Amino acid sequence: MGRQTGSATGKRKRSSKKDNGGADRPAKTGPKEKSILPQKRHYRQRAHANPFSDHNLTYPASPAHIDWSTHYPAFAGTGKTPEFADVGCGFGGLLIELSRQFPETLMLGMEIRVQVSQYVQDRIAALRTTHSLQPPPTDSLPPSDASPSTSPTPGPYQNISIVRANAMKFFPNYFPRASLTSLFFLFPDPHFKVRKHKARIISPTLLAEYAYALKIGGIIYTITDVEDLAEWMRVQLEGCVLFERVEEEELRKDEAKGKILDAVIGGTEEGKKVERNGGKKWLACFRRVEVARLAS
Ligand SMILES: C[S@@+](CC[C@H](N)C(=O)[O-])C[C@H]1O[C@@H](n2cnc3c(N)ncnc32)[C@H](O)[C@@H]1O
């Protein structure tokens, strides 16, 4: 079983649905930023969306049909595509937390709920505006597997974006083969009832899609406060030959991955809520491995 943090014990149901994990409380913001950051109360939304419903969404026919310059205008012409994908990104805490740590890495959140995805879109736009003239922090890092960049890094938050999308149905429409280095499933909806397990975002079929999009050596990060779901994800991932378990201690030997882990554990709205409520977290990470093809 993965790392456990926090003080509460045993299986638990999710706590108050009205607590949005601090999405209304942007940390370390000045008065100007506060005045234009969107307020969660203006984006009312049901707590859950049914991933099997027809959400009347439009999708790109394939990743090649996406014009990434509309998402990341400051990177237009660089040929870059997203390397980090946050599936079920909720209110966008991970993207915002990692954006300034990896200013040259494009990151994309996928979120099925319309109002929540709109909130994140507005939040990113507001952050881009308010930070447009500020330099990145001195501790920012290039992607761990990238060569040093020769061009100046665009301003803060230019490297994050979101799509309203049902990842269970259309994940491959967004990400080409071996394009991702990090894939996040942070506090995914637990779908407690057995008859609802098919709605869980980690399953053998979906793992094949995730493996296709990940580079060899890329990492899937999972974390949950629901013990039963942690066990479910572990069983699915350990049962897939395309992934191997990698311990937190090993990942932390790489400074960049250490920063990612800190954000995974404590940077999202849901993770902060679990901490406030004294809950436990189960972290488990898996590396995409190469599998030799059998000669026919
Ligand atoms: C419990 S929240 C966690 C949000 C965020 N990862 C965090 O840690 O704060 C799970 C999110 O996944 C979204 N979600 C559920 N199923 C999804 C799907 N099939 N595609 C995209 N997003 C989905 C939900 O709408 C919800 O916002």
The ligand as a Tripos MOL2 file, in Angstrom:
@<TRIPOS>MOLECULE
LIG
   27    29     1     0     0
SMALL
NO_CHARGES

@<TRIPOS>ATOM
      1 C1        -12.7860   14.9350   -5.9490 C.3       1 LIG1
      2 S1        -12.3980   16.0090   -7.2530 S.3       1 LIG1
      3 C2        -10.6320   16.2230   -7.1330 C.3       1 LIG1
      4 C3        -10.1630   17.4710   -7.8260 C.3       1 LIG1
      5 C4         -8.6580   17.7470   -7.7960 C.3       1 LIG1
      6 N1         -7.9190   16.6900   -8.4500 N.3       1 LIG1
      7 C5         -8.1660   17.9500   -6.3950 C.2       1 LIG1
      8 O1         -7.3680   17.1450   -5.9120 O.co2     1 LIG1
      9 O2         -8.5650   18.9400   -5.7770 O.co2     1 LIG1
     10 C6        -12.5250   14.9570   -8.7050 C.3       1 LIG1
     11 C7        -12.7330   15.7760   -9.9510 C.3       1 LIG1
     12 O3        -12.6930   14.9250  -11.0920 O.3       1 LIG1
     13 C8        -13.6770   15.3710  -12.0170 C.3       1 LIG1
     14 N2        -14.0080   14.2340  -12.8980 N.ar      1 LIG1
     15 C9        -14.6640   13.1150  -12.5480 C.ar      1 LIG1
     16 N3        -14.7700   12.2790  -13.5970 N.ar      1 LIG1
     17 C10       -14.1520   12.8870  -14.6390 C.ar      1 LIG1
     18 C11       -13.9390   12.5320  -16.0020 C.ar      1 LIG1
     19 N4        -14.3870   11.3710  -16.4760 N.pl3     1 LIG1
     20 N5        -13.2830   13.3920  -16.7990 N.ar      1 LIG1
     21 C12       -12.8220   14.5740  -16.3140 C.ar      1 LIG1
     22 N6        -13.0010   14.9680  -15.0270 N.ar      1 LIG1
     23 C13       -13.6680   14.1430  -14.1940 C.ar      1 LIG1
     24 C14       -14.8210   15.8040  -11.1330 C.3       1 LIG1
     25 O4        -15.7400   16.6660  -11.7780 O.3       1 LIG1
     26 C15       -14.0770   16.4880   -9.9820 C.3       1 LIG1
     27 O5        -13.8850   17.8580  -10.2040 O.3       1 LIG1
@<TRIPOS>BOND
     1     1     2 1
     2     2     3 1
     3     2    10 1
     4     3     4 1
     5     4     5 1
     6     5     6 1
     7     5     7 1
     8     7     8 2
     9     7     9 1
    10    10    11 1
    11    11    12 1
    12    11    26 1
    13    12    13 1
    14    13    14 1
    15    13    24 1
    16    14    15 ar
    17    14    23 ar
    18    15    16 ar
    19    16    17 ar
    20    17    18 ar
    21    17    23 ar
    22    18    19 1
    23    18    20 ar
    24    20    21 ar
    25    21    22 ar
    26    22    23 ar
    27    24    25 1
    28    24    26 1
    29    26    27 1
@<TRIPOS>SUBSTRUCTURE
     1 LIG1         1 GROUP 0 **** ****
